[in-house]
Amino acid sequence: MNDLIHRIKELQREKNAIILAHYYQEPDIQEIADFVGDSLALAQKAMDATEDIIVLAGVHFMAETAKILNPSKKVLLPAPDAGCSLADSCPADAFGAWVKAHPGHTVISYVNTTAAVKAYTDIVCTSSNAVQIIASLPEDEKIIFGPDRNLGNYIRSITHRDMLIWDGACHVHEAFSLEKILDLKKQYPASKLLAHPECPKPVLMVADHIGSTAALLEFSKKDGTQTYIVATESGILHQMQKASPEKAFIPAPPKDATCACNDCRYMKLVTLQKIHDCLEKESPEILLDGEMCAKAGRPIRRMIEISRKLQLI
């Protein structure tokens, strides 16, 4: 393991590369990354990167976003089959037809979408800024939101906006078992349930705090509770434990009784060996044509611009 990490670092220096990792990556990958963050933070970091090569330890749409925001850089995705169930639930052709069938709407797309879907979009959002971005629009604005129905319904419940919501979902957050979470709450009565807004409404209704991955991490640092049940991808527990070693973090269980935690099967396709190999070969590389980068880049940059105005980043 140490030899592999040493070789990765040597390749980084040799090729002037930066490694960006999502919170849902395995702990060993988070530890070797130059930067670890959620989708919004990774997008901003990729946009500002000055290195020649960006290695995105995450899933395909994140690497696409990095390429869109910094098209002159070589963007590598260590696991080219690392897709996203939520992005897959929203095919671009179908989404484009849906948008066309509902003229007069502002189209807000979650960052967990393909570049082709972003090209149909007016503003991209992440779970960190979705509520604030939609709340910043005029109150009578008609909105199309996609693709996550749970996040969309949560936003609508907070903002009370006129929203048409695409019927998509994340396989990780859909799989949480309310019954098992309630059982855990009985076992740990002093605990707090932290939930990502991609979770279904019944889970959100019993949550003590709802927020993006980054927001849940920040809450766990500042809150005085000593035990937390965490209803999002279990990779974030590594950062929570690092930040608050005296506290206990319990992954919320899925409906599948064979597993005690809930992992994204796509995020876990990235390994240290694959990071090494992609740096050595400078492949697999994310390639997008200039027109797609321009079309998909506009709503992402608008998101970043609004987020900066709202002082979210």
C-alpha positions as CSV (number, residue, x, y, z in Angstrom):
1,M,0.0,0.0,0.0
2,N,2.7,2.5,1.0
3,D,4.7,1.7,-2.2
4,L,1.6,2.3,-4.3
5,I,0.9,5.6,-2.6
6,H,4.6,6.6,-3.1
7,R,4.3,5.8,-6.9
8,I,1.1,7.8,-7.2
9,K,2.7,10.8,-5.6
10,E,5.7,10.5,-7.9
11,L,3.5,10.4,-10.9
12,Q,1.6,13.4,-9.7
13,R,4.8,15.4,-9.4
14,E,6.1,14.2,-12.8
15,K,2.9,15.0,-14.6
16,N,1.8,18.0,-12.7
17,A,-1.5,16.5,-11.6
18,I,-4.1,17.2,-8.9
19,I,-6.3,14.5,-7.3
20,L,-9.8,15.6,-6.4
21,A,-11.9,13.1,-4.4
22,H,-15.5,13.0,-3.4
23,Y,-16.6,12.4,0.2
24,Y,-18.0,9.1,-0.8
25,Q,-14.7,7.6,-1.8
26,E,-12.9,5.0,0.3
27,P,-10.9,6.4,3.2
28,D,-7.5,5.5,1.6
29,I,-8.4,7.5,-1.5
30,Q,-9.6,10.5,0.6
31,E,-6.3,10.4,2.4
32,I,-4.1,10.6,-0.7
33,A,-6.3,13.3,-2.5
34,D,-5.2,16.9,-2.7
35,F,-8.7,18.0,-2.0
36,V,-11.8,16.2,-0.7
37,G,-15.3,17.7,-1.0
38,D,-18.9,17.5,-2.2
39,S,-20.1,18.1,-5.8
40,L,-20.2,21.9,-5.4
41,A,-16.7,22.2,-3.8
42,L,-15.2,19.8,-6.4
43,A,-16.7,21.8,-9.3
44,Q,-15.2,25.0,-7.9
45,K,-11.8,23.4,-7.3
46,A,-11.8,21.9,-10.8
47,M,-12.6,25.3,-12.3
48,D,-9.7,26.9,-10.5
49,A,-7.2,24.1,-11.0
50,T,-3.9,25.2,-12.5
51,E,-2.3,21.8,-12.8
52,D,-2.1,20.1,-16.3
53,I,-4.0,17.0,-15.2
54,I,-7.1,16.7,-13.0
55,V,-7.7,13.2,-11.6
56,L,-11.3,13.0,-10.5
57,A,-11.8,10.3,-7.9
58,G,-15.6,10.1,-8.2
59,V,-18.2,9.3,-10.8
60,H,-18.6,10.2,-14.5
61,F,-20.7,13.3,-14.2
62,M,-18.2,14.8,-11.8
63,A,-15.4,14.3,-14.2
64,E,-17.5,15.7,-17.0
65,T,-18.2,18.8,-14.9
66,A,-14.5,19.3,-14.3
67,K,-13.8,19.1,-18.0
68,I,-16.7,21.5,-18.8
69,L,-15.4,24.1,-16.3
70,N,-11.7,23.7,-17.2
71,P,-11.7,22.4,-20.8
72,S,-8.0,23.1,-21.5
73,K,-7.0,20.6,-18.8
74,K,-6.7,16.8,-19.2
75,V,-9.3,15.3,-17.0
76,L,-8.9,11.6,-16.0
77,L,-11.5,9.3,-14.5
78,P,-9.8,6.3,-12.9
79,A,-12.9,4.1,-13.2
80,P,-14.6,4.8,-16.6
81,D,-17.6,2.6,-15.6
82,A,-18.2,4.7,-12.5
83,G,-21.6,6.0,-13.5
84,C,-24.5,7.3,-11.4
85,S,-27.9,5.7,-10.9
86,L,-29.5,9.2,-10.6
87,A,-28.0,10.4,-13.8
88,D,-29.0,7.2,-15.5
89,S,-32.6,7.8,-14.4
90,C,-32.7,10.9,-16.6
91,P,-31.9,10.2,-20.3
92,A,-31.1,13.4,-22.1
93,D,-33.5,12.8,-25.0
94,A,-36.4,12.2,-22.7
95,F,-35.5,15.1,-20.5
96,G,-35.2,17.4,-23.5
97,A,-38.6,16.4,-24.8
98,W,-40.1,17.0,-21.3
99,V,-38.6,20.5,-21.1
100,K,-39.9,21.2,-24.6
101,A,-43.4,20.1,-23.6
102,H,-43.5,22.6,-20.7
103,P,-42.4,26.0,-22.2
104,G,-42.2,29.0,-19.9
105,H,-40.4,27.2,-17.1
106,T,-36.9,27.8,-15.7
107,V,-35.1,24.5,-15.8
108,I,-33.1,23.6,-12.7
109,S,-31.0,20.4,-13.0
110,Y,-29.2,18.7,-10.2
111,V,-25.5,18.3,-10.8
112,N,-26.0,14.5,-10.8
113,T,-26.8,14.6,-14.5
114,T,-25.0,14.1,-17.8
115,A,-23.5,17.0,-19.8
116,A,-26.3,16.5,-22.4
117,V,-29.0,17.1,-19.7
118,K,-27.1,20.1,-18.4
119,A,-27.3,21.5,-21.9
120,Y,-31.1,21.7,-21.6
121,T,-30.7,23.5,-18.3
122,D,-30.9,27.1,-17.1
123,I,-29.2,26.7,-13.7
124,V,-27.5,23.7,-12.2
125,C,-27.7,23.1,-8.5
126,T,-26.2,20.8,-5.9
127,S,-27.8,19.6,-2.6
128,S,-25.6,22.3,-0.9
129,N,-27.3,25.2,-2.7
130,A,-30.6,23.9,-4.3
131,V,-32.9,25.5,-1.8
132,Q,-31.2,28.8,-1.8
133,I,-30.9,29.0,-5.6
134,I,-34.6,28.2,-6.1
135,A,-35.6,30.6,-3.3
136,S,-33.6,33.4,-5.1
137,L,-35.8,33.2,-8.2
138,P,-38.9,35.4,-8.4
139,E,-41.8,33.9,-6.4
140,D,-44.0,33.4,-9.5
141,E,-41.3,31.6,-11.5
142,K,-42.4,28.3,-12.9
143,I,-39.7,25.7,-12.4
144,I,-38.8,22.4,-13.9
145,F,-36.6,20.4,-11.5
146,G,-34.8,17.1,-12.3
147,P,-33.9,14.4,-11.8
148,D,-34.2,13.6,-8.1
149,R,-37.8,13.4,-7.0
150,N,-36.9,13.2,-3.3
151,L,-34.7,16.3,-3.4
152,G,-37.2,18.1,-5.6
153,N,-40.1,17.4,-3.2
154,Y,-38.0,18.5,-0.2
155,I,-37.1,21.8,-2.0
156,R,-40.8,22.3,-2.8
157,S,-41.8,21.7,0.8
158,I,-39.3,24.4,1.9
159,T,-39.8,27.0,-0.8
160,H,-43.5,26.4,-1.7
161,R,-42.6,27.0,-5.4
162,D,-44.5,25.9,-8.5
163,M,-42.3,23.0,-9.5
164,L,-42.6,20.2,-12.0
165,I,-40.3,17.4,-10.8
166,W,-38.7,14.6,-12.8
167,D,-39.2,11.1,-11.4
168,G,-35.7,10.0,-10.7
169,A,-33.8,8.7,-7.7
170,C,-30.4,7.7,-6.2
171,H,-30.1,4.0,-5.5
172,V,-28.2,4.7,-2.3
173,H,-30.6,7.1,-0.7
174,E,-33.7,5.2,-1.9
175,A,-32.5,2.0,-0.1
176,F,-32.5,3.3,3.5
177,S,-34.9,1.3,5.7
178,L,-37.1,3.5,7.9
179,E,-37.9,0.6,10.1
180,K,-34.3,-0.2,10.8
181,I,-33.4,3.4,11.4
182,L,-36.2,3.6,14.0
183,D,-34.8,0.5,15.6
184,L,-31.4,2.1,15.8
185,K,-33.0,5.2,17.3
186,K,-34.4,3.0,20.1
187,Q,-31.0,1.4,20.7
188,Y,-29.4,4.9,20.8
189,P,-32.1,7.2,22.2
190,A,-29.7,10.1,22.7
191,S,-28.5,9.9,19.0
192,K,-29.5,12.3,16.2
193,L,-30.4,11.2,12.7
194,L,-28.6,13.1,10.0
195,A,-30.2,12.7,6.6
196,H,-29.4,13.8,3.0
197,P,-32.4,15.4,1.2
198,E,-32.1,12.7,-1.5
199,C,-33.6,10.3,1.1
200,P,-37.4,9.5,0.8
201,K,-39.8,11.7,2.7
202,P,-40.5,9.1,5.5
203,V,-36.8,9.1,6.4
204,L,-36.6,12.9,6.3
205,M,-39.7,13.2,8.5
206,V,-37.8,11.5,11.4
207,A,-34.5,13.2,10.8
208,D,-33.0,15.6,13.4
209,H,-31.0,17.5,10.7
210,I,-31.3,17.5,6.9
211,G,-28.5,18.7,4.7
212,S,-26.0,18.1,1.9
213,T,-23.1,15.9,2.6
214,A,-20.9,18.9,3.4
215,A,-23.7,20.4,5.6
216,L,-24.1,17.2,7.6
217,L,-20.3,17.1,8.2
218,E,-20.3,20.7,9.4
219,F,-23.3,20.0,11.7
220,S,-21.6,17.0,13.2
221,K,-18.6,19.1,14.0
222,K,-20.5,21.9,15.8
223,D,-23.4,20.0,17.4
224,G,-23.0,18.8,21.0
225,T,-24.5,15.3,20.5
226,Q,-22.2,12.4,20.9
227,T,-23.8,9.7,18.7
228,Y,-25.2,10.1,15.2
229,I,-27.0,7.9,12.8
230,V,-26.0,9.0,9.3
231,A,-28.4,8.5,6.3
232,T,-26.2,9.1,3.3
233,E,-23.4,7.3,1.6
234,S,-21.1,5.8,4.2
235,G,-17.9,7.3,2.8
236,I,-18.6,10.6,4.7
237,L,-18.2,8.8,8.0
238,H,-14.4,8.9,7.5
239,Q,-14.4,12.7,7.5
240,M,-16.9,12.9,10.3
241,Q,-14.8,10.6,12.5
242,K,-11.6,12.5,11.6
243,A,-13.2,15.8,12.6
244,S,-14.8,14.5,15.8
245,P,-12.9,11.4,17.0
246,E,-14.7,11.5,20.4
247,K,-18.1,11.0,18.7
248,A,-19.8,7.9,17.4
249,F,-21.1,7.7,13.8
250,I,-23.4,4.9,12.8
251,P,-24.3,4.3,9.1
252,A,-28.1,4.1,8.6
253,P,-28.9,0.6,7.3
254,P,-30.5,-0.2,4.0
255,K,-33.5,-2.5,3.4
256,D,-31.1,-5.3,2.3
257,A,-30.4,-7.2,5.5
258,T,-27.1,-8.5,4.2
259,C,-25.3,-5.2,4.7
260,A,-25.0,-2.9,7.7
261,C,-24.2,0.2,5.7
262,N,-25.2,1.7,2.4
263,D,-22.5,2.3,-0.2
264,C,-22.6,3.7,-3.8
265,R,-21.5,0.8,-6.0
266,Y,-20.2,3.3,-8.5
267,M,-18.1,5.4,-6.1
268,K,-16.4,2.3,-4.8
269,L,-15.2,1.3,-8.3
270,V,-12.3,3.8,-7.9
271,T,-9.2,2.2,-6.3
272,L,-5.7,3.4,-5.5
273,Q,-4.4,1.0,-8.3
274,K,-6.8,2.6,-10.8
275,I,-5.6,6.1,-9.8
276,H,-2.0,4.9,-10.3
277,D,-2.8,3.3,-13.7
278,C,-4.7,6.3,-15.0
279,L,-1.9,8.7,-14.1
280,E,0.7,6.4,-15.6
281,K,-1.2,6.0,-18.9
282,E,-3.0,9.4,-18.8
283,S,-6.2,7.5,-19.6
284,P,-9.2,7.1,-19.4
285,E,-9.6,10.7,-20.4
286,I,-12.9,12.7,-20.5
287,L,-13.4,14.2,-23.9
288,L,-16.2,16.6,-24.7
289,D,-16.6,18.8,-27.8
290,G,-16.4,22.6,-27.5
291,E,-20.1,23.1,-28.2
292,M,-21.2,20.7,-25.4
293,C,-18.7,22.3,-23.0
294,A,-20.2,25.7,-23.8
295,K,-23.9,24.7,-23.5
296,A,-23.4,22.6,-20.4
297,G,-21.0,25.2,-18.9
298,R,-23.4,28.1,-18.9
299,P,-25.8,26.7,-16.2
300,I,-22.9,25.4,-14.1
301,R,-21.3,28.8,-14.1
302,R,-24.6,30.4,-13.3
303,M,-24.9,28.2,-10.3
304,I,-21.4,29.2,-9.1
305,E,-22.2,32.9,-9.7
306,I,-25.5,32.7,-7.8
307,S,-23.8,30.7,-5.0
308,R,-21.1,33.4,-4.7
309,K,-23.7,36.1,-4.5
310,L,-25.5,34.2,-1.8
311,Q,-22.1,33.7,-0.1
312,L,-22.6,29.9,-0.2
313,I,-19.0,29.4,-1.5
